[in-house]
Amino acid sequence: MSINLINNSIKEIANTVIHHCQHTEASHRENETPSTTTRFCMARLLERTASQLNALADIAYDMGDGDLACSIQAQAEASNVGLTPEPI
């Protein structure tokens, strides 16, 4: 299996995790979820998202794609500070 194919798969998985987070945030807004509930739910989701992205960044780095690892890590750091990550 090609390393490039593996790295593309890692990127797709990372973007899927990010899109899920963005979709959940948009759903809270669309459904007019109370702000306290939204903050609680999003804090937990952003924590899980950061953890998942950190793991994917480690895998990308181990597979030899430092640029992809840095891109994923940047989005994980955004999640850690409470920002919704952006697709890679």
Backbone as a ProteinNet text record, in pm:
[ID]
protein_1_A
[PRIMARY]
MSINLINNSIKEIANTVIHHCQHTEASHRENETPSTTTRFCMARLLERTASQLNALADIAYDMGDGDLACSIQAQAEASNVGLTPEPI
[TERTIARY]
84.4	0	89.3	58.6	138	127.1	240.4	243	152.4	151.3	67	-80.7	-120	-258.6	-294.2	-201	-223.9	-238.1	-149.3	-155.3	-282.7	-328.7	-455.8	-571.4	-563.5	-666.9	-666.3	-547.7	-537	-598.7	-570.8	-626.6	-778.9	-832.6	-978	-1042	-977.1	-1030.2	-1027.5	-917.6	-907.8	-1018.4	-1040.4	-1145.3	-1284.1	-1304	-1432.5	-1455.9	-1353	-1363.1	-1395.8	-1327.7	-1348.9	-1489.8	-1534.2	-1668.8	-1776.1	-1754.8	-1850.8	-1862.1	-1749.2	-1746.6	-1819	-1789.8	-1855	-2006	-2044.4	-2186.8	-2260.1	-2198.1	-2260.3	-2278.3	-2176.4	-2186.4	-2297.9	-2305.3	-2410.4	-2548.4	-2559	-2687.3	-2735.3	-2642.8	-2679.7	-2733.6	-2666.3	-2712.4	-2848.5	-2862.8	-2987.3	-3105.1	-3080.2	-3187	-3207.7	-3131.4	-3140.4	-3124.9	-3027.1	-2994.7	-2948	-2992.2	-2947.8	-2794.4	-2742.9	-2598.2	-2521.4	-2577.4	-2506.9	-2494.8	-2598.7	-2595.7	-2497	-2500.6	-2409.1	-2264.3	-2233	-2095.5	-2050.4	-2138.1	-2103.6	-2078.6	-2171.2	-2160	-2040	-2019.1	-1908.9	-1773.9	-1766.1	-1639.5	-1597.6	-1691.9	-1662.3	-1626.6	-1701.1	-1673.6	-1537.3	-1504.5	-1374.9	-1260	-1281.8	-1179.9	-1156.4	-1264.2	-1252	-1192.2	-1233.3	-1181.9	-1031.1	-985.4	-841.9	-766	-820.9	-756.6	-745.9	-854.4	-854.8	-757.3	-756.3	-665.6	-519.5	-492.3	-355.1	-308.5	-395.9	-360.3	-333.7	-417.7	-397.7	-269.7	-236.9	-111.8	8.3	1	109.1	125.4	14.9	20.8	80.7	35.6	88.4	239	282.9	425.5	502.1	447.5	512.3	520	424.9	423.6	512.1	575.2	671.6	617.4	495.2	438.9	430.9	543	551.2	460.4	442.3	355	210.5	164.2	27.9	13.9	114.4	111.4	100.7	175	169.3	32	-25.6	-158.4	-264	-257.7	-354.3	-331.5	-206	-173.2	-223.1	-214.2	-263.2	-413	-486.7	-631.1	-661.2	-578.4	-594.5	-571.2	-472.3	-444	-558.7	-620.1	-736.7	-849.1	-869.3	-972.7	-941.7	-814.2	-773.7	-804.9	-806.1	-834.5	-979.5	-1063.3	-1205.7	-1254.3	-1169.8	-1211.2	-1250.4	-1347.4	-1386.9	-1280.3	-1225.5	-1120.6	-1174.1	-1081.9	-1113.9	-1061.1	-1129.4	-1080.1	-938.5	-870.4	-732	-729.4
-116.9	0	123.8	217.2	337.6	428	486.7	580.8	699.4	744.7	858.3	825.2	704.2	661.6	659.7	612.2	608.9	750.8	841	978.6	1048.3	1018.5	1074.8	1023.5	897.2	840.5	908.2	934.7	1004	1142.5	1211.4	1345.3	1339	1239.3	1224.2	1196.6	1113.7	1084.5	1211.2	1285	1410.5	1506.8	1520.2	1610.4	1562.5	1432	1377.9	1414.5	1402.6	1440.8	1590.2	1671.4	1816.4	1851.6	1788.7	1816.1	1777.3	1669	1628.7	1738.1	1790.3	1896.2	2020.7	2059.4	2176.4	2154.6	2035.4	2004.2	2011.6	1959.1	1961.6	2104.9	2186.8	2327.3	2398	2374.2	2434.5	2386.7	2260.5	2205.6	2274.3	2300.6	2371.5	2510.7	2578.6	2712.5	2706.2	2614.2	2601.5	2565	2480.2	2436.3	2530.7	2639.6	2739.3	2675.9	2588.8	2524.7	2632.8	2627.2	2726.9	2735.4	2855.2	2876.8	2796.1	2779.8	2702.2	2555.2	2503	2364.8	2351.2	2447.3	2444	2448.7	2538.7	2548.7	2417.1	2355.5	2229.5	2119.9	2104.9	1999	2022.2	2145.9	2175.1	2161.2	2196.1	2180.7	2034.2	1948.6	1804.2	1754.3	1798.4	1756.7	1808	1932.3	1987	1913.7	1871	1793.3	1659.1	1591.7	1463.5	1484.4	1590.7	1620.5	1643	1720.2	1745.7	1614.9	1528.8	1400.5	1315.6	1309.5	1232	1290.3	1422.7	1486.1	1468.2	1474.2	1449.5	1310.2	1211.8	1074.5	1064.2	1129.8	1126.5	1199.9	1308.1	1380.5	1290.6	1216	1122.3	1016.8	964.8	862.8	922.2	1041.9	1106.5	1128	1171.1	1193	1061.1	956.8	825.5	771.5	811.8	766.3	854.3	955.2	1035.4	1161.6	1201.9	1323.7	1431.4	1499	1602.1	1720.4	1756	1869.1	1840.1	1720.7	1681.9	1676.7	1621.8	1614.3	1753.8	1849.7	1987.9	2049.7	2023.5	2077.3	2021	1891.9	1828.3	1877.9	1889.5	1935.3	2077.4	2162.6	2300.6	2302.7	2214.1	2208.2	2148.5	2055.5	1999.3	2108.2	2192.3	2301.3	2401.4	2426.9	2516.1	2457.4	2328.2	2262	2273	2261.8	2270	2405.5	2511.1	2644.9	2683.8	2588.7	2614	2664.1	2660.3	2702	2579.8	2597.9	2489.4	2476.1	2356.1	2339.2	2356.2	2385.4	2402.9	2284.4	2247.8	2135.4	2159.7	2051.2	2056.6	2055.8
0	0	0	-82.1	-97.2	25.4	64.8	177	147.8	23	-15.9	5.2	-28.8	-9.1	139	220.9	365.2	419	377.3	425.2	378.8	257.4	210.9	297.1	337.2	424.2	560.8	613.7	742.5	731.2	621.9	599.7	592.1	523.5	512.5	648.5	727.8	861.3	946.9	940.5	1016.8	975.6	845.6	798.2	839.5	845.9	892.1	1038.5	1120.3	1261.7	1273.2	1193.2	1195.1	1147.5	1039.2	987	1089	1160.5	1264.1	1370.5	1412	1512.5	1459.5	1335.2	1275.3	1262.2	1222.2	1205	1339.5	1442.5	1574.9	1622.9	1602.8	1643	1565.7	1434.9	1352.4	1395.3	1433	1478.4	1605	1696	1819.5	1787	1694.2	1655	1588.1	1494.1	1417.6	1507.7	1604.7	1694.9	1812.8	1814.2	1920.9	2059.1	2069.3	2196	2293.3	2418.4	2516.1	2521.2	2538.2	2531.3	2636.4	2754.3	2857.4	2816.2	2756.3	2708.5	2593.7	2502.9	2388.7	2435.6	2529	2579.5	2642.1	2721.8	2786.5	2682.6	2589.2	2488.3	2396.9	2355.8	2264.6	2334.5	2461.9	2534	2535.1	2563.6	2565.2	2425	2325	2187.2	2141	2171.9	2131	2198.7	2321.6	2392.6	2321.9	2286.7	2215	2076.4	2009.4	1875.6	1881.3	1979.2	1994	2016.5	2099.4	2126.7	1999.5	1924.3	1800.9	1698.6	1686.1	1590.4	1631.8	1761.6	1808	1769.4	1785.1	1747.9	1597.8	1517.7	1372.6	1331.9	1401	1373.3	1402.7	1512.1	1545.3	1437.1	1387.9	1282.9	1155.5	1118.3	997.4	1010.8	1126.7	1149.2	1139	1200.6	1195.1	1053.1	969.4	829.7	740.8	799.6	725.6	662.6	696.5	639.3	747.3	766.6	868.9	842.4	714.4	680.3	718.9	686.8	723.2	874.7	941.5	1087.2	1148.2	1095	1145.5	1121.7	1005.6	974.4	1069.5	1092.4	1183.2	1325.3	1365.7	1500.2	1524	1422.9	1436.6	1465.1	1401.3	1425	1562.7	1606.7	1741.6	1846.4	1823.9	1917.2	1920	1804.1	1801.1	1886.4	1876	1956.7	2105.1	2139.5	2280.5	2343.1	2262.4	2316.9	2297.5	2253.2	2243.1	2109.2	2007.4	1873.1	1792.2	1705.8	1617.4	1508.4	1489.5	1388.8	1246.7	1156.4	1014.6	935.7	826.8	744.4	692.6	670.7	624.1	471.8
[MASK]
++++++++++++++++++++++++++++++++++++++++++++++++++++++++++++++++++++++++++++++++++++++++

